[in-house]
Amino acid sequence: MLLQVFGGLALFLYGTDSLCRAVQQGAGRRLRSLLARCTANPVAGLLTGAAVTAVLQSSSAVTVMVIAFLAAGLLQLRQAVPVVFGANIGTTVTAQLLA
């Protein structure tokens, strides 16, 4: 069982690393500009995170994308934290609306 846990963790980390490299290679000026506008201030980042989570229905997916953007240098930590908070708020609000 311990081997399965470490194998799953290794697979997750490999996937995250591959995503980061792909984002670095594929990020153009338009993506950088869009991310800069959507995370210009903490409130905009919070709303962006909530909106993207509402569309994707997965705060985990949004968090992984934000980590990839951080690793690729497209976002700074001060821009990423509100987006992750917004993703968690978006998940909570979506669940409450469905309940």
Biopython code that builds the backbone (N, CA, C, O; Angstrom):
import numpy as np
from Bio.PDB.StructureBuilder import StructureBuilder

atoms = [
    (1, "MET", "N", (0.822, -1.185, 0.000)),
    (1, "MET", "CA", (0.000, 0.000, 0.000)),
    (1, "MET", "C", (0.878, 1.266, 0.000)),
    (1, "MET", "O", (0.543, 2.248, -0.661)),
    (2, "LEU", "N", (1.961, 1.244, 0.714)),
    (2, "LEU", "CA", (2.861, 2.384, 0.765)),
    (2, "LEU", "C", (3.462, 2.653, -0.615)),
    (2, "LEU", "O", (3.670, 3.805, -0.998)),
    (3, "LEU", "N", (3.735, 1.588, -1.349)),
    (3, "LEU", "CA", (4.262, 1.734, -2.706)),
    (3, "LEU", "C", (3.239, 2.420, -3.614)),
    (3, "LEU", "O", (3.604, 3.243, -4.453)),
    (4, "GLN", "N", (1.969, 2.084, -3.446)),
    (4, "GLN", "CA", (0.922, 2.722, -4.239)),
    (4, "GLN", "C", (0.800, 4.205, -3.918)),
    (4, "GLN", "O", (0.590, 5.022, -4.815)),
    (5, "VAL", "N", (0.932, 4.553, -2.646)),
    (5, "VAL", "CA", (0.852, 5.958, -2.256)),
    (5, "VAL", "C", (1.987, 6.751, -2.886)),
    (5, "VAL", "O", (1.758, 7.814, -3.463)),
    (6, "PHE", "N", (3.209, 6.240, -2.781)),
    (6, "PHE", "CA", (4.349, 6.939, -3.366)),
    (6, "PHE", "C", (4.290, 6.942, -4.889)),
    (6, "PHE", "O", (4.706, 7.912, -5.522)),
    (7, "GLY", "N", (3.785, 5.884, -5.472)),
    (7, "GLY", "CA", (3.621, 5.847, -6.923)),
    (7, "GLY", "C", (2.611, 6.885, -7.395)),
    (7, "GLY", "O", (2.842, 7.576, -8.387)),
    (8, "GLY", "N", (1.495, 6.993, -6.687)),
    (8, "GLY", "CA", (0.494, 7.997, -7.032)),
    (8, "GLY", "C", (1.025, 9.408, -6.867)),
    (8, "GLY", "O", (0.761, 10.277, -7.698)),
    (9, "LEU", "N", (1.772, 9.639, -5.801)),
    (9, "LEU", "CA", (2.368, 10.958, -5.574)),
    (9, "LEU", "C", (3.382, 11.295, -6.659)),
    (9, "LEU", "O", (3.424, 12.425, -7.146)),
    (10, "ALA", "N", (4.195, 10.320, -7.036)),
    (10, "ALA", "CA", (5.177, 10.541, -8.094)),
    (10, "ALA", "C", (4.485, 10.850, -9.419)),
    (10, "ALA", "O", (4.934, 11.722, -10.163)),
    (11, "LEU", "N", (3.410, 10.151, -9.716)),
    (11, "LEU", "CA", (2.662, 10.390, -10.951)),
    (11, "LEU", "C", (2.041, 11.790, -10.943)),
    (11, "LEU", "O", (2.057, 12.481, -11.962)),
    (12, "PHE", "N", (1.500, 12.206, -9.805)),
    (12, "PHE", "CA", (0.927, 13.540, -9.681)),
    (12, "PHE", "C", (1.993, 14.619, -9.884)),
    (12, "PHE", "O", (1.771, 15.587, -10.611)),
    (13, "LEU", "N", (3.133, 14.448, -9.248)),
    (13, "LEU", "CA", (4.210, 15.428, -9.386)),
    (13, "LEU", "C", (4.754, 15.476, -10.813)),
    (13, "LEU", "O", (5.090, 16.550, -11.313)),
    (14, "TYR", "N", (4.839, 14.331, -11.461)),
    (14, "TYR", "CA", (5.281, 14.296, -12.853)),
    (14, "TYR", "C", (4.291, 15.045, -13.745)),
    (14, "TYR", "O", (4.694, 15.818, -14.615)),
    (15, "GLY", "N", (3.003, 14.816, -13.527)),
    (15, "GLY", "CA", (1.981, 15.516, -14.314)),
    (15, "GLY", "C", (2.025, 17.019, -14.097)),
    (15, "GLY", "O", (1.887, 17.792, -15.045)),
    (16, "THR", "N", (2.217, 17.435, -12.853)),
    (16, "THR", "CA", (2.310, 18.859, -12.545)),
    (16, "THR", "C", (3.535, 19.478, -13.204)),
    (16, "THR", "O", (3.461, 20.583, -13.743)),
    (17, "ASP", "N", (4.661, 18.773, -13.163)),
    (17, "ASP", "CA", (5.879, 19.267, -13.798)),
    (17, "ASP", "C", (5.701, 19.374, -15.312)),
    (17, "ASP", "O", (6.146, 20.347, -15.921)),
    (18, "SER", "N", (5.061, 18.395, -15.912)),
    (18, "SER", "CA", (4.803, 18.436, -17.357)),
    (18, "SER", "C", (3.893, 19.603, -17.718)),
    (18, "SER", "O", (4.099, 20.271, -18.732)),
    (19, "LEU", "N", (2.884, 19.844, -16.883)),
    (19, "LEU", "CA", (1.981, 20.964, -17.108)),
    (19, "LEU", "C", (2.737, 22.291, -17.023)),
    (19, "LEU", "O", (2.517, 23.186, -17.840)),
    (20, "CYS", "N", (3.614, 22.417, -16.048)),
    (20, "CYS", "CA", (4.394, 23.652, -15.885)),
    (20, "CYS", "C", (5.269, 23.916, -17.104)),
    (20, "CYS", "O", (5.348, 25.045, -17.588)),
    (21, "ARG", "N", (5.924, 22.869, -17.595)),
    (21, "ARG", "CA", (6.774, 23.038, -18.778)),
    (21, "ARG", "C", (5.958, 23.418, -20.011)),
    (21, "ARG", "O", (6.386, 24.248, -20.813)),
    (22, "ALA", "N", (4.786, 22.808, -20.158)),
    (22, "ALA", "CA", (3.930, 23.121, -21.305)),
    (22, "ALA", "C", (3.420, 24.552, -21.234)),
    (22, "ALA", "O", (3.345, 25.236, -22.255)),
    (23, "VAL", "N", (3.074, 25.005, -20.048)),
    (23, "VAL", "CA", (2.598, 26.386, -19.887)),
    (23, "VAL", "C", (3.720, 27.366, -20.193)),
    (23, "VAL", "O", (3.481, 28.395, -20.824)),
    (24, "GLN", "N", (4.938, 27.067, -19.758)),
    (24, "GLN", "CA", (6.073, 27.942, -20.045)),
    (24, "GLN", "C", (6.305, 28.076, -21.539)),
    (24, "GLN", "O", (6.583, 29.168, -22.034)),
    (25, "GLN", "N", (6.192, 26.970, -22.253)),
    (25, "GLN", "CA", (6.437, 26.997, -23.694)),
    (25, "GLN", "C", (5.301, 27.637, -24.466)),
    (25, "GLN", "O", (5.529, 28.303, -25.476)),
    (26, "GLY", "N", (4.076, 27.439, -23.996)),
    (26, "GLY", "CA", (2.920, 27.905, -24.754)),
    (26, "GLY", "C", (2.392, 29.270, -24.365)),
    (26, "GLY", "O", (1.525, 29.813, -25.050)),
    (27, "ALA", "N", (2.893, 29.831, -23.286)),
    (27, "ALA", "CA", (2.368, 31.113, -22.819)),
    (27, "ALA", "C", (2.819, 32.241, -23.735)),
    (27, "ALA", "O", (4.012, 32.471, -23.933)),
    (28, "GLY", "N", (1.862, 32.915, -24.268)),
    (28, "GLY", "CA", (2.165, 34.051, -25.123)),
    (28, "GLY", "C", (1.854, 35.358, -24.422)),
    (28, "GLY", "O", (1.501, 35.392, -23.243)),
    (29, "ARG", "N", (1.992, 36.410, -25.167)),
    (29, "ARG", "CA", (1.758, 37.742, -24.617)),
    (29, "ARG", "C", (0.301, 37.939, -24.225)),
    (29, "ARG", "O", (0.011, 38.625, -23.245)),
    (30, "ARG", "N", (-0.622, 37.342, -24.981)),
    (30, "ARG", "CA", (-2.055, 37.494, -24.680)),
    (30, "ARG", "C", (-2.419, 36.823, -23.366)),
    (30, "ARG", "O", (-3.200, 37.376, -22.591)),
    (31, "LEU", "N", (-1.863, 35.629, -23.094)),
    (31, "LEU", "CA", (-2.142, 34.942, -21.839)),
    (31, "LEU", "C", (-1.575, 35.732, -20.664)),
    (31, "LEU", "O", (-2.227, 35.875, -19.630)),
    (32, "ARG", "N", (-0.373, 36.236, -20.828)),
    (32, "ARG", "CA", (0.237, 37.040, -19.757)),
    (32, "ARG", "C", (-0.600, 38.282, -19.471)),
    (32, "ARG", "O", (-0.806, 38.645, -18.313)),
    (33, "SER", "N", (-1.079, 38.927, -20.523)),
    (33, "SER", "CA", (-1.897, 40.123, -20.368)),
    (33, "SER", "C", (-3.226, 39.800, -19.693)),
    (33, "SER", "O", (-3.683, 40.541, -18.823)),
    (34, "LEU", "N", (-3.843, 38.692, -20.098)),
    (34, "LEU", "CA", (-5.112, 38.285, -19.497)),
    (34, "LEU", "C", (-4.942, 37.973, -18.012)),
    (34, "LEU", "O", (-5.751, 38.403, -17.191)),
    (35, "LEU", "N", (-3.908, 37.237, -17.670)),
    (35, "LEU", "CA", (-3.664, 36.916, -16.263)),
    (35, "LEU", "C", (-3.366, 38.168, -15.451)),
    (35, "LEU", "O", (-3.800, 38.280, -14.305)),
    (36, "ALA", "N", (-2.632, 39.109, -16.032)),
    (36, "ALA", "CA", (-2.320, 40.357, -15.329)),
    (36, "ALA", "C", (-3.588, 41.164, -15.061)),
    (36, "ALA", "O", (-3.737, 41.741, -13.984)),
    (37, "ARG", "N", (-4.503, 41.208, -16.031)),
    (37, "ARG", "CA", (-5.753, 41.956, -15.839)),
    (37, "ARG", "C", (-6.667, 41.278, -14.829)),
    (37, "ARG", "O", (-7.298, 41.945, -14.009)),
    (38, "CYS", "N", (-6.737, 39.952, -14.889)),
    (38, "CYS", "CA", (-7.647, 39.226, -13.992)),
    (38, "CYS", "C", (-7.152, 39.180, -12.557)),
    (38, "CYS", "O", (-7.936, 38.918, -11.645)),
    (39, "THR", "N", (-5.890, 39.426, -12.343)),
    (39, "THR", "CA", (-5.330, 39.391, -10.994)),
    (39, "THR", "C", (-4.685, 40.719, -10.621)),
    (39, "THR", "O", (-3.752, 40.760, -9.819)),
    (40, "ALA", "N", (-5.183, 41.805, -11.206)),
    (40, "ALA", "CA", (-4.585, 43.128, -10.979)),
    (40, "ALA", "C", (-4.654, 43.550, -9.521)),
    (40, "ALA", "O", (-3.738, 44.201, -9.019)),
    (41, "ASN", "N", (-5.728, 43.186, -8.837)),
    (41, "ASN", "CA", (-5.855, 43.474, -7.416)),
    (41, "ASN", "C", (-6.475, 42.260, -6.733)),
    (41, "ASN", "O", (-7.011, 41.389, -7.418)),
    (42, "PRO", "N", (-6.420, 42.176, -5.405)),
    (42, "PRO", "CA", (-6.922, 40.980, -4.716)),
    (42, "PRO", "C", (-8.403, 40.692, -4.969)),
    (42, "PRO", "O", (-8.796, 39.529, -5.060)),
    (43, "VAL", "N", (-9.218, 41.723, -5.082)),
    (43, "VAL", "CA", (-10.651, 41.496, -5.321)),
    (43, "VAL", "C", (-10.871, 40.889, -6.703)),
    (43, "VAL", "O", (-11.683, 39.977, -6.858)),
    (44, "ALA", "N", (-10.160, 41.385, -7.696)),
    (44, "ALA", "CA", (-10.270, 40.823, -9.044)),
    (44, "ALA", "C", (-9.802, 39.370, -9.064)),
    (44, "ALA", "O", (-10.409, 38.530, -9.727)),
    (45, "GLY", "N", (-8.727, 39.076, -8.340)),
    (45, "GLY", "CA", (-8.250, 37.694, -8.260)),
    (45, "GLY", "C", (-9.253, 36.779, -7.591)),
    (45, "GLY", "O", (-9.464, 35.648, -8.030)),
    (46, "LEU", "N", (-9.875, 37.269, -6.523)),
    (46, "LEU", "CA", (-10.885, 36.488, -5.810)),
    (46, "LEU", "C", (-12.075, 36.182, -6.716)),
    (46, "LEU", "O", (-12.553, 35.048, -6.766)),
    (47, "LEU", "N", (-12.545, 37.198, -7.428)),
    (47, "LEU", "CA", (-13.674, 36.997, -8.348)),
    (47, "LEU", "C", (-13.301, 36.092, -9.513)),
    (47, "LEU", "O", (-14.116, 35.288, -9.966)),
    (48, "THR", "N", (-12.073, 36.221, -9.995)),
    (48, "THR", "CA", (-11.606, 35.353, -11.077)),
    (48, "THR", "C", (-11.586, 33.898, -10.634)),
    (48, "THR", "O", (-12.057, 33.016, -11.352)),
    (49, "GLY", "N", (-11.037, 33.651, -9.445)),
    (49, "GLY", "CA", (-10.997, 32.285, -8.921)),
    (49, "GLY", "C", (-12.381, 31.692, -8.747)),
    (49, "GLY", "O", (-12.611, 30.530, -9.082)),
    (50, "ALA", "N", (-13.310, 32.491, -8.219)),
    (50, "ALA", "CA", (-14.681, 32.005, -8.023)),
    (50, "ALA", "C", (-15.362, 31.726, -9.359)),
    (50, "ALA", "O", (-16.060, 30.722, -9.503)),
    (51, "ALA", "N", (-15.163, 32.606, -10.334)),
    (51, "ALA", "CA", (-15.798, 32.421, -11.637)),
    (51, "ALA", "C", (-15.250, 31.210, -12.380)),
    (51, "ALA", "O", (-16.013, 30.430, -12.951)),
    (52, "VAL", "N", (-13.937, 31.054, -12.375)),
    (52, "VAL", "CA", (-13.338, 29.909, -13.068)),
    (52, "VAL", "C", (-13.763, 28.604, -12.401)),
    (52, "VAL", "O", (-14.007, 27.606, -13.079)),
    (53, "THR", "N", (-13.850, 28.614, -11.081)),
    (53, "THR", "CA", (-14.285, 27.413, -10.371)),
    (53, "THR", "C", (-15.744, 27.102, -10.672)),
    (53, "THR", "O", (-16.114, 25.934, -10.792)),
    (54, "ALA", "N", (-16.572, 28.125, -10.795)),
    (54, "ALA", "CA", (-17.975, 27.900, -11.134)),
    (54, "ALA", "C", (-18.111, 27.269, -12.514)),
    (54, "ALA", "O", (-18.991, 26.437, -12.735)),
    (55, "VAL", "N", (-17.249, 27.660, -13.435)),
    (55, "VAL", "CA", (-17.296, 27.099, -14.789)),
    (55, "VAL", "C", (-16.738, 25.683, -14.811)),
    (55, "VAL", "O", (-17.341, 24.788, -15.402)),
    (56, "LEU", "N", (-15.588, 25.472, -14.169)),
    (56, "LEU", "CA", (-14.927, 24.164, -14.199)),
    (56, "LEU", "C", (-15.487, 23.168, -13.197)),
    (56, "LEU", "O", (-15.304, 21.960, -13.353)),
    (57, "GLN", "N", (-16.171, 23.666, -12.166)),
    (57, "GLN", "CA", (-16.717, 22.830, -11.101)),
    (57, "GLN", "C", (-15.643, 22.054, -10.347)),
    (57, "GLN", "O", (-15.902, 20.955, -9.855)),
    (58, "SER", "N", (-14.440, 22.616, -10.252)),
    (58, "SER", "CA", (-13.358, 21.923, -9.549)),
    (58, "SER", "C", (-12.337, 22.937, -9.050)),
    (58, "SER", "O", (-11.577, 23.513, -9.829)),
    (59, "SER", "N", (-12.333, 23.140, -7.746)),
    (59, "SER", "CA", (-11.334, 24.050, -7.185)),
    (59, "SER", "C", (-9.951, 23.412, -7.240)),
    (59, "SER", "O", (-8.946, 24.121, -7.280)),
    (60, "SER", "N", (-9.887, 22.098, -7.242)),
    (60, "SER", "CA", (-8.596, 21.418, -7.352)),
    (60, "SER", "C", (-7.951, 21.696, -8.707)),
    (60, "SER", "O", (-6.747, 21.939, -8.783)),
    (61, "ALA", "N", (-8.737, 21.663, -9.760)),
    (61, "ALA", "CA", (-8.204, 21.945, -11.093)),
    (61, "ALA", "C", (-7.715, 23.385, -11.186)),
    (61, "ALA", "O", (-6.672, 23.651, -11.783)),
    (62, "VAL", "N", (-8.461, 24.307, -10.604)),
    (62, "VAL", "CA", (-8.054, 25.709, -10.621)),
    (62, "VAL", "C", (-6.758, 25.887, -9.833)),
    (62, "VAL", "O", (-5.862, 26.614, -10.263)),
    (63, "THR", "N", (-6.658, 25.228, -8.688)),
    (63, "THR", "CA", (-5.452, 25.335, -7.869)),
    (63, "THR", "C", (-4.241, 24.781, -8.601)),
    (63, "THR", "O", (-3.165, 25.376, -8.537)),
    (64, "VAL", "N", (-4.386, 23.664, -9.292)),
    (64, "VAL", "CA", (-3.271, 23.088, -10.053)),
    (64, "VAL", "C", (-2.865, 24.031, -11.186)),
    (64, "VAL", "O", (-1.675, 24.196, -11.455)),
    (65, "MET", "N", (-3.839, 24.649, -11.849)),
    (65, "MET", "CA", (-3.504, 25.598, -12.907)),
    (65, "MET", "C", (-2.763, 26.814, -12.346)),
    (65, "MET", "O", (-1.816, 27.310, -12.957)),
    (66, "VAL", "N", (-3.199, 27.284, -11.184)),
    (66, "VAL", "CA", (-2.527, 28.430, -10.561)),
    (66, "VAL", "C", (-1.093, 28.058, -10.188)),
    (66, "VAL", "O", (-0.182, 28.865, -10.372)),
    (67, "ILE", "N", (-0.885, 26.864, -9.674)),
    (67, "ILE", "CA", (0.465, 26.407, -9.347)),
    (67, "ILE", "C", (1.323, 26.349, -10.607)),
    (67, "ILE", "O", (2.496, 26.721, -10.580)),
    (68, "ALA", "N", (0.741, 25.885, -11.704)),
    (68, "ALA", "CA", (1.492, 25.842, -12.971)),
    (68, "ALA", "C", (1.842, 27.251, -13.439)),
    (68, "ALA", "O", (2.949, 27.482, -13.926)),
    (69, "PHE", "N", (0.917, 28.190, -13.298)),
    (69, "PHE", "CA", (1.202, 29.572, -13.675)),
    (69, "PHE", "C", (2.279, 30.173, -12.791)),
    (69, "PHE", "O", (3.112, 30.947, -13.263)),
    (70, "LEU", "N", (2.268, 29.827, -11.519)),
    (70, "LEU", "CA", (3.320, 30.291, -10.601)),
    (70, "LEU", "C", (4.678, 29.744, -11.015)),
    (70, "LEU", "O", (5.660, 30.482, -11.100)),
    (71, "ALA", "N", (4.719, 28.453, -11.271)),
    (71, "ALA", "CA", (5.990, 27.819, -11.635)),
    (71, "ALA", "C", (6.513, 28.333, -12.972)),
    (71, "ALA", "O", (7.722, 28.395, -13.191)),
    (72, "ALA", "N", (5.599, 28.698, -13.860)),
    (72, "ALA", "CA", (6.003, 29.207, -15.167)),
    (72, "ALA", "C", (6.392, 30.682, -15.114)),
    (72, "ALA", "O", (6.903, 31.228, -16.092)),
    (73, "GLY", "N", (6.153, 31.320, -13.983)),
    (73, "GLY", "CA", (6.495, 32.730, -13.843)),
    (73, "GLY", "C", (5.452, 33.675, -14.406)),
    (73, "GLY", "O", (5.723, 34.862, -14.589)),
    (74, "LEU", "N", (4.249, 33.157, -14.684)),
    (74, "LEU", "CA", (3.182, 34.000, -15.215)),
    (74, "LEU", "C", (2.444, 34.750, -14.118)),
    (74, "LEU", "O", (1.851, 35.798, -14.375)),
    (75, "LEU", "N", (2.472, 34.228, -12.910)),
    (75, "LEU", "CA", (1.844, 34.861, -11.753)),
    (75, "LEU", "C", (2.855, 34.964, -10.623)),
    (75, "LEU", "O", (3.800, 34.180, -10.530)),
    (76, "GLN", "N", (2.633, 35.946, -9.774)),
    (76, "GLN", "CA", (3.403, 36.043, -8.542)),
    (76, "GLN", "C", (2.540, 35.516, -7.413)),
    (76, "GLN", "O", (1.324, 35.397, -7.563)),
    (77, "LEU", "N", (3.152, 35.202, -6.291)),
    (77, "LEU", "CA", (2.417, 34.634, -5.164)),
    (77, "LEU", "C", (1.322, 35.568, -4.684)),
    (77, "LEU", "O", (0.233, 35.113, -4.334)),
    (78, "ARG", "N", (1.587, 36.856, -4.663)),
    (78, "ARG", "CA", (0.574, 37.815, -4.200)),
    (78, "ARG", "C", (-0.627, 37.864, -5.140)),
    (78, "ARG", "O", (-1.710, 38.279, -4.726)),
    (79, "GLN", "N", (-0.460, 37.451, -6.389)),
    (79, "GLN", "CA", (-1.570, 37.382, -7.324)),
    (79, "GLN", "C", (-2.299, 36.050, -7.223)),
    (79, "GLN", "O", (-3.506, 35.982, -7.455)),
    (80, "ALA", "N", (-1.572, 34.991, -6.879)),
    (80, "ALA", "CA", (-2.137, 33.647, -6.891)),
    (80, "ALA", "C", (-2.992, 33.345, -5.671)),
    (80, "ALA", "O", (-3.984, 32.625, -5.779)),
    (81, "VAL", "N", (-2.627, 33.880, -4.517)),
    (81, "VAL", "CA", (-3.350, 33.565, -3.279)),
    (81, "VAL", "C", (-4.832, 33.956, -3.366)),
    (81, "VAL", "O", (-5.684, 33.137, -3.020)),
    (82, "PRO", "N", (-5.174, 35.169, -3.812)),
    (82, "PRO", "CA", (-6.605, 35.484, -3.929)),
    (82, "PRO", "C", (-7.358, 34.584, -4.912)),
    (82, "PRO", "O", (-8.539, 34.302, -4.715)),
    (83, "VAL", "N", (-6.683, 34.140, -5.959)),
    (83, "VAL", "CA", (-7.338, 33.245, -6.926)),
    (83, "VAL", "C", (-7.675, 31.914, -6.264)),
    (83, "VAL", "O", (-8.757, 31.367, -6.483)),
    (84, "VAL", "N", (-6.756, 31.390, -5.457)),
    (84, "VAL", "CA", (-7.015, 30.125, -4.761)),
    (84, "VAL", "C", (-8.135, 30.308, -3.729)),
    (84, "VAL", "O", (-9.004, 29.447, -3.595)),
    (85, "PHE", "N", (-8.112, 31.416, -3.012)),
    (85, "PHE", "CA", (-9.211, 31.703, -2.072)),
    (85, "PHE", "C", (-10.535, 31.780, -2.818)),
    (85, "PHE", "O", (-11.538, 31.226, -2.367)),
    (86, "GLY", "N", (-10.544, 32.462, -3.952)),
    (86, "GLY", "CA", (-11.750, 32.565, -4.759)),
    (86, "GLY", "C", (-12.228, 31.215, -5.273)),
    (86, "GLY", "O", (-13.431, 30.970, -5.371)),
    (87, "ALA", "N", (-11.284, 30.343, -5.599)),
    (87, "ALA", "CA", (-11.657, 29.001, -6.050)),
    (87, "ALA", "C", (-12.367, 28.243, -4.935)),
    (87, "ALA", "O", (-13.363, 27.562, -5.178)),
    (88, "ASN", "N", (-11.863, 28.362, -3.734)),
    (88, "ASN", "CA", (-12.516, 27.689, -2.608)),
    (88, "ASN", "C", (-13.878, 28.298, -2.299)),
    (88, "ASN", "O", (-14.820, 27.576, -1.975)),
    (89, "ILE", "N", (-13.988, 29.602, -2.394)),
    (89, "ILE", "CA", (-15.281, 30.258, -2.197)),
    (89, "ILE", "C", (-16.257, 29.841, -3.293)),
    (89, "ILE", "O", (-17.432, 29.595, -3.022)),
    (90, "GLY", "N", (-15.770, 29.763, -4.526)),
    (90, "GLY", "CA", (-16.626, 29.341, -5.640)),
    (90, "GLY", "C", (-17.163, 27.940, -5.464)),
    (90, "GLY", "O", (-18.315, 27.670, -5.802)),
    (91, "THR", "N", (-16.346, 27.043, -4.939)),
    (91, "THR", "CA", (-16.813, 25.686, -4.675)),
    (91, "THR", "C", (-17.891, 25.682, -3.604)),
    (91, "THR", "O", (-18.899, 24.987, -3.728)),
    (92, "THR", "N", (-17.673, 26.458, -2.556)),
    (92, "THR", "CA", (-18.641, 26.523, -1.465)),
    (92, "THR", "C", (-19.962, 27.112, -1.924)),
    (92, "THR", "O", (-21.025, 26.583, -1.598)),
    (93, "VAL", "N", (-19.906, 28.202, -2.679)),
    (93, "VAL", "CA", (-21.126, 28.838, -3.156)),
    (93, "VAL", "C", (-21.878, 27.922, -4.105)),
    (93, "VAL", "O", (-23.103, 27.815, -4.032)),
    (94, "THR", "N", (-21.157, 27.266, -4.989)),
    (94, "THR", "CA", (-21.807, 26.348, -5.939)),
    (94, "THR", "C", (-22.501, 25.210, -5.192)),
    (94, "THR", "O", (-23.622, 24.838, -5.537)),
    (95, "ALA", "N", (-21.855, 24.666, -4.191)),
    (95, "ALA", "CA", (-22.468, 23.585, -3.409)),
    (95, "ALA", "C", (-23.708, 24.084, -2.667)),
    (95, "ALA", "O", (-24.710, 23.374, -2.588)),
    (96, "GLN", "N", (-23.644, 25.287, -2.131)),
    (96, "GLN", "CA", (-24.795, 25.843, -1.418)),
    (96, "GLN", "C", (-25.956, 26.115, -2.359)),
    (96, "GLN", "O", (-27.113, 25.915, -1.992)),
    (97, "LEU", "N", (-25.657, 26.570, -3.572)),
    (97, "LEU", "CA", (-26.719, 26.799, -4.541)),
    (97, "LEU", "C", (-27.419, 25.500, -4.940)),
    (97, "LEU", "O", (-28.636, 25.462, -5.123)),
    (98, "LEU", "N", (-26.628, 24.447, -5.068)),
    (98, "LEU", "CA", (-27.218, 23.156, -5.442)),
    (98, "LEU", "C", (-27.995, 22.535, -4.283)),
    (98, "LEU", "O", (-28.962, 21.806, -4.502)),
    (99, "ALA", "N", (-27.574, 22.823, -3.059)),
    (99, "ALA", "CA", (-28.281, 22.263, -1.900)),
    (99, "ALA", "C", (-29.580, 23.005, -1.711)),
    (99, "ALA", "O", (-30.338, 22.699, -0.791)),
]
sb = StructureBuilder()
sb.init_structure("model")
sb.init_model(0)
sb.init_chain("A")
sb.init_seg("    ")
for serial, (resi, resn, name, xyz) in enumerate(atoms, 1):
    if name == "N":
        sb.init_residue(resn, " ", resi, " ")
    sb.init_atom(name, np.array(xyz, "f"), 0.0, 1.0, " ", f" {name:<3s}", serial, name[0])
structure = sb.get_structure()
